[in-house]
């Protein structure tokens, strides 16, 4: 199935990832399945992350929530830094124009 032809089922993705984990070359599998190496890598990472969550006793939904909470925290920190930078620039630009 060509990646551009539509979505892959989770079963087909898992089959491809299991082949990778058994040692098949990602480049050859990419060519055979007409899927980008980037997609295969992302699928593999998601597959492993889901497995790790299972070993920790977390459901997939809990793992997704934890990942999103981490992202929200990172975004909040960036926003705070930008706000401080903006405040600093406004304060100092006002001084230099006097």
ZADO-1210 file (C-alpha; in nm, 4 decimals, padded with zeros to 6 digits):
<atoms>
<atom x="00.0000" y="00.0000" z="00.0000" code="UNK" pos="1"/>
<atom x="00.1404" y="00.3380" z="-00.0952" code="UNK" pos="2"/>
<atom x="00.1452" y="00.5928" z="00.1846" code="UNK" pos="3"/>
<atom x="-00.0239" y="00.8462" z="-00.0421" code="UNK" pos="4"/>
<atom x="-00.3132" y="00.6091" z="-00.1118" code="UNK" pos="5"/>
<atom x="-00.4539" y="00.6486" z="00.2359" code="UNK" pos="6"/>
<atom x="-00.4087" y="00.5686" z="00.5994" code="UNK" pos="7"/>
<atom x="-00.2415" y="00.2517" z="00.7130" code="UNK" pos="8"/>
<atom x="-00.4243" y="00.0363" z="00.9654" code="UNK" pos="9"/>
<atom x="-00.2600" y="-00.0067" z="01.3029" code="UNK" pos="10"/>
<atom x="-00.2168" y="-00.3772" z="01.2240" code="UNK" pos="11"/>
<atom x="-00.0247" y="-00.3065" z="00.9021" code="UNK" pos="12"/>
<atom x="00.1916" y="-00.0503" z="01.0795" code="UNK" pos="13"/>
<atom x="00.2640" y="-00.3010" z="01.3573" code="UNK" pos="14"/>
<atom x="00.3603" y="-00.5664" z="01.1009" code="UNK" pos="15"/>
<atom x="00.6049" y="-00.3251" z="00.9391" code="UNK" pos="16"/>
<atom x="00.7520" y="-00.2227" z="01.2754" code="UNK" pos="17"/>
<atom x="00.7936" y="-00.5834" z="01.3863" code="UNK" pos="18"/>
<atom x="00.9904" y="-00.6468" z="01.0679" code="UNK" pos="19"/>
<atom x="01.2155" y="-00.3532" z="01.1569" code="UNK" pos="20"/>
<atom x="01.2608" y="-00.4764" z="01.5117" code="UNK" pos="21"/>
<atom x="01.3578" y="-00.8192" z="01.3789" code="UNK" pos="22"/>
<atom x="01.6444" y="-00.6548" z="01.1916" code="UNK" pos="23"/>
<atom x="01.5200" y="-00.5704" z="00.8442" code="UNK" pos="24"/>
<atom x="01.6751" y="-00.2619" z="00.6889" code="UNK" pos="25"/>
<atom x="01.4597" y="00.0473" z="00.7215" code="UNK" pos="26"/>
<atom x="01.5681" y="00.1610" z="00.3744" code="UNK" pos="27"/>
<atom x="01.4716" y="-00.1620" z="00.2019" code="UNK" pos="28"/>
<atom x="01.1429" y="-00.1839" z="00.3922" code="UNK" pos="29"/>
<atom x="01.0702" y="00.1767" z="00.2993" code="UNK" pos="30"/>
<atom x="01.1193" y="00.0989" z="-00.0689" code="UNK" pos="31"/>
<atom x="00.9220" y="-00.2259" z="-00.0532" code="UNK" pos="32"/>
<atom x="00.6219" y="-00.0723" z="00.1229" code="UNK" pos="33"/>
<atom x="00.6428" y="00.2686" z="-00.0497" code="UNK" pos="34"/>
<atom x="00.6550" y="00.4418" z="00.2879" code="UNK" pos="35"/>
<atom x="00.9035" y="00.7108" z="00.3817" code="UNK" pos="36"/>
<atom x="01.1848" y="00.6294" z="00.6208" code="UNK" pos="37"/>
<atom x="01.0588" y="00.9162" z="00.8376" code="UNK" pos="38"/>
<atom x="00.7139" y="00.7552" z="00.8667" code="UNK" pos="39"/>
<atom x="00.8615" y="00.4180" z="00.9547" code="UNK" pos="40"/>
<atom x="01.0859" y="00.5799" z="01.2162" code="UNK" pos="41"/>
<atom x="00.7913" y="00.7679" z="01.3666" code="UNK" pos="42"/>
<atom x="00.5780" y="00.4521" z="01.3725" code="UNK" pos="43"/>
<atom x="00.8618" y="00.2614" z="01.5407" code="UNK" pos="44"/>
<atom x="00.9079" y="00.5334" z="01.8035" code="UNK" pos="45"/>
<atom x="00.5335" y="00.5455" z="01.8740" code="UNK" pos="46"/>
<atom x="00.5216" y="00.1655" z="01.8943" code="UNK" pos="47"/>
<atom x="00.8086" y="00.1528" z="02.1439" code="UNK" pos="48"/>
<atom x="00.6670" y="00.4413" z="02.3475" code="UNK" pos="49"/>
<atom x="00.3338" y="00.2608" z="02.3714" code="UNK" pos="50"/>
<atom x="00.5097" y="-00.0555" z="02.4826" code="UNK" pos="51"/>
<atom x="00.7033" y="00.1321" z="02.7503" code="UNK" pos="52"/>
<atom x="00.3803" y="00.2861" z="02.8789" code="UNK" pos="53"/>
<atom x="00.2296" y="-00.0615" z="02.8999" code="UNK" pos="54"/>
<atom x="00.5239" y="-00.1874" z="03.1039" code="UNK" pos="55"/>
<atom x="00.4796" y="00.1058" z="03.3396" code="UNK" pos="56"/>
<atom x="00.1142" y="00.0090" z="03.3839" code="UNK" pos="57"/>
<atom x="-00.0110" y="00.3113" z="03.1920" code="UNK" pos="58"/>
<atom x="-00.2730" y="00.3001" z="02.9253" code="UNK" pos="59"/>
<atom x="-00.2056" y="00.4514" z="02.5866" code="UNK" pos="60"/>
<atom x="-00.4406" y="00.7373" z="02.6719" code="UNK" pos="61"/>
<atom x="-00.2461" y="00.8097" z="02.9908" code="UNK" pos="62"/>
<atom x="00.0793" y="00.8098" z="02.7929" code="UNK" pos="63"/>
<atom x="-00.0674" y="01.0547" z="02.5410" code="UNK" pos="64"/>
<atom x="-00.1942" y="01.2784" z="02.8228" code="UNK" pos="65"/>
<atom x="00.1485" y="01.2754" z="02.9903" code="UNK" pos="66"/>
<atom x="00.3173" y="01.3637" z="02.6601" code="UNK" pos="67"/>
<atom x="00.0720" y="01.6493" z="02.5990" code="UNK" pos="68"/>
<atom x="00.1086" y="01.7793" z="02.9551" code="UNK" pos="69"/>
<atom x="00.4851" y="01.7904" z="02.9039" code="UNK" pos="70"/>
<atom x="00.4362" y="01.9821" z="02.5785" code="UNK" pos="71"/>
<atom x="00.1982" y="02.2292" z="02.7457" code="UNK" pos="72"/>
<atom x="00.4564" y="02.2870" z="03.0186" code="UNK" pos="73"/>
<atom x="00.7259" y="02.3552" z="02.7599" code="UNK" pos="74"/>
<atom x="00.4986" y="02.5973" z="02.5753" code="UNK" pos="75"/>
<atom x="00.4102" y="02.7774" z="02.9002" code="UNK" pos="76"/>
<atom x="00.7812" y="02.8211" z="02.9772" code="UNK" pos="77"/>
<atom x="00.8456" y="02.9623" z="02.6293" code="UNK" pos="78"/>
<atom x="00.5528" y="03.2009" z="02.6616" code="UNK" pos="79"/>
<atom x="00.6823" y="03.3239" z="02.9964" code="UNK" pos="80"/>
<atom x="01.0301" y="03.3790" z="02.8479" code="UNK" pos="81"/>
<atom x="00.8866" y="03.5729" z="02.5528" code="UNK" pos="82"/>
<atom x="00.6766" y="03.7865" z="02.7865" code="UNK" pos="83"/>
<atom x="00.9846" y="03.8674" z="02.9983" code="UNK" pos="84"/>
<atom x="01.1837" y="03.9468" z="02.6846" code="UNK" pos="85"/>
<atom x="00.9052" y="04.1742" z="02.5583" code="UNK" pos="86"/>
<atom x="00.8845" y="04.3518" z="02.8952" code="UNK" pos="87"/>
<atom x="01.2637" y="04.3956" z="02.9018" code="UNK" pos="88"/>
<atom x="01.2731" y="04.5329" z="02.5473" code="UNK" pos="89"/>
<atom x="00.9846" y="04.7742" z="02.6074" code="UNK" pos="90"/>
<atom x="01.1486" y="04.9002" z="02.9258" code="UNK" pos="91"/>
<atom x="01.4912" y="04.9458" z="02.7645" code="UNK" pos="92"/>
<atom x="01.3696" y="05.0895" z="02.4332" code="UNK" pos="93"/>
<atom x="01.1908" y="05.3603" z="02.6304" code="UNK" pos="94"/>
<atom x="01.5170" y="05.4513" z="02.8059" code="UNK" pos="95"/>
<atom x="01.7258" y="05.4699" z="02.4898" code="UNK" pos="96"/>
<atom x="01.4864" y="05.7090" z="02.3153" code="UNK" pos="97"/>
<atom x="01.5100" y="05.9666" z="02.6002" code="UNK" pos="98"/>
</atoms>
